[in-house]
Amino acid sequence: MPNPRYIYSFNYDYHHAELCKLESRHIFNEAVLNKFLFSNIKVDPSISSFIKNRFEISISEDSYSRLLDKLKEENICCQGFKAEYMLLEGDPTEYTERLKKLKDIGILIEGKPDVQNPSIIYSICNSNDIWHFGVLVKRNTDWRKHKNKPYSFSNSLCIHIAKTLVSLASKGNRTTKLLDACCGVGTVMLEACYAGLSIEGCDINLKSIKHTKQNLEHYKYTSRVYCMDVKDLTQKYDAAIIDLPYNLYSYSDDVITSNIIESTVKLSSRIVIVSKSDIEAVIKKSGLKIIDFCTVEKRGRSMFTRSIWVCEKEV
Ligand SMILES: C[S@@+](CC[C@H](N)C(=O)[O-])C[C@H]1O[C@@H](n2cnc3c(N)ncnc32)[C@H](O)[C@@H]1O
């Protein structure tokens, strides 16, 4: 990519590698490789549970001394700055050398640093022997508070999957109007609300809807939830998420699955579907085209594999 504007760094457990790649294919139009990627697309790192930093490139040079010369010419003057080294996979620079380089950078920036509470973070990194200087925006991990939501159940989606489903449905676009067609206790809704998206939820089960409402209220989010069969919803949405019943707490079979999917197809043209079973044939029969797919293992007391399909209505 000639002159990319951003470098994104990522962090994930190995069992979430495919999930992270799926997400990056829909936010950045390319899969993350070696836990970082270059892109011209600007997103807030906090929309993903895997993005660690966004590095906005202002200088790129194939020699470190030329990078320092360029930085000198910039005459940066800033009070309360911090300098941080962004270590990317494949960068052989040792720790003491990295500290030395941070000192070099700090000397060339005029102003008093503030390491504890910086007004801006300047950063350098090395990828394939090219040195980059720029501004670093770190993710805000405030969303982790949702792990302590008042109501949960053992097979609720984990926060990483819930955040990824929101990114997949919205493609990182905050103006997307979303539906959580089988919202359960509202795990996905909390992540959409946190990301500033408009989302409505629907569930056929009264107890689930009560728990969703209490979970939303707990974090002061205001979203509409409908206690009804999704087949009776009439609103239209830009995208929908369906975490299908797993036939554990709520009964499910192919007829129920196809009814839920076909009802949601009438409300939205982009649908992200999660299921414990292989329902590819049911999805295709409902008039959806599968555009992407991955599987994620569920860890913990009950272990199983979830499949995630990103689908769009056939035109
Ligand atoms: C796997 S759970 C969703 C869990 C949710 N994602 C969470 O993490 O809390 C599936 C949900 O689908 C709901 N459901 C089943 N059939 C439905 C239908 N026809 N319309 C709407 N919701 C339905 C069930 O009540 C159940 O809460």
Ligand as a Chemical Component Dictionary entry (heavy atoms), coordinates in Angstrom:
data_LIG
# 
_chem_comp.id                   LIG 
_chem_comp.type                 NON-POLYMER 
_chem_comp.pdbx_formal_charge   0 
_chem_comp.three_letter_code    LIG 
# 
loop_
_chem_comp_atom.comp_id 
_chem_comp_atom.atom_id 
_chem_comp_atom.alt_atom_id 
_chem_comp_atom.type_symbol 
_chem_comp_atom.charge 
_chem_comp_atom.model_Cartn_x 
_chem_comp_atom.model_Cartn_y 
_chem_comp_atom.model_Cartn_z 
_chem_comp_atom.pdbx_ordinal 
LIG C1  C1  C 0  -28.446 -18.214 22.226 1  
LIG S1  S1  S 1  -29.666 -17.224 22.920 2  
LIG C2  C2  C 0  -29.060 -15.584 22.678 3  
LIG C3  C3  C 0  -28.060 -15.221 23.720 4  
LIG C4  C4  C 0  -27.573 -13.795 23.637 5  
LIG N1  N1  N 0  -26.781 -13.532 22.463 6  
LIG C5  C5  C 0  -26.764 -13.459 24.869 7  
LIG O1  O1  O 0  -25.516 -13.595 24.829 8  
LIG O2  O2  O -1 -27.344 -13.128 25.878 9  
LIG C6  C6  C 0  -30.991 -17.328 21.759 10 
LIG C7  C7  C 0  -32.212 -16.540 22.147 11 
LIG O3  O3  O 0  -33.166 -16.623 21.066 12 
LIG C8  C8  C 0  -34.450 -16.449 21.631 13 
LIG N2  N2  N 0  -35.444 -16.855 20.613 14 
LIG C9  C9  C 0  -35.793 -18.110 20.236 15 
LIG N3  N3  N 0  -36.709 -18.058 19.250 16 
LIG C10 C10 C 0  -36.953 -16.740 18.990 17 
LIG C11 C11 C 0  -37.808 -16.043 18.071 18 
LIG N4  N4  N 0  -38.593 -16.683 17.222 19 
LIG N5  N5  N 0  -37.797 -14.690 18.070 20 
LIG C12 C12 C 0  -36.978 -14.016 18.942 21 
LIG N6  N6  N 0  -36.169 -14.624 19.846 22 
LIG C13 C13 C 0  -36.145 -15.961 19.858 23 
LIG C14 C14 C 0  -34.402 -17.316 22.888 24 
LIG O4  O4  O 0  -35.375 -16.933 23.819 25 
LIG C15 C15 C 0  -32.959 -17.054 23.384 26 
LIG O5  O5  O 0  -32.943 -16.042 24.374 27 
# 
loop_
_chem_comp_bond.comp_id 
_chem_comp_bond.atom_id_1 
_chem_comp_bond.atom_id_2 
_chem_comp_bond.value_order 
_chem_comp_bond.pdbx_ordinal 
LIG C1  S1  SING 1  
LIG S1  C2  SING 2  
LIG S1  C6  SING 3  
LIG C2  C3  SING 4  
LIG C3  C4  SING 5  
LIG C4  N1  SING 6  
LIG C4  C5  SING 7  
LIG C5  O1  DOUB 8  
LIG C5  O2  SING 9  
LIG C6  C7  SING 10 
LIG C7  O3  SING 11 
LIG C7  C15 SING 12 
LIG O3  C8  SING 13 
LIG C8  N2  SING 14 
LIG C8  C14 SING 15 
LIG N2  C9  SING 16 
LIG N2  C13 SING 17 
LIG C9  N3  DOUB 18 
LIG N3  C10 SING 19 
LIG C10 C11 SING 20 
LIG C10 C13 DOUB 21 
LIG C11 N4  SING 22 
LIG C11 N5  DOUB 23 
LIG N5  C12 SING 24 
LIG C12 N6  DOUB 25 
LIG N6  C13 SING 26 
LIG C14 O4  SING 27 
LIG C14 C15 SING 28 
LIG C15 O5  SING 29 
# 
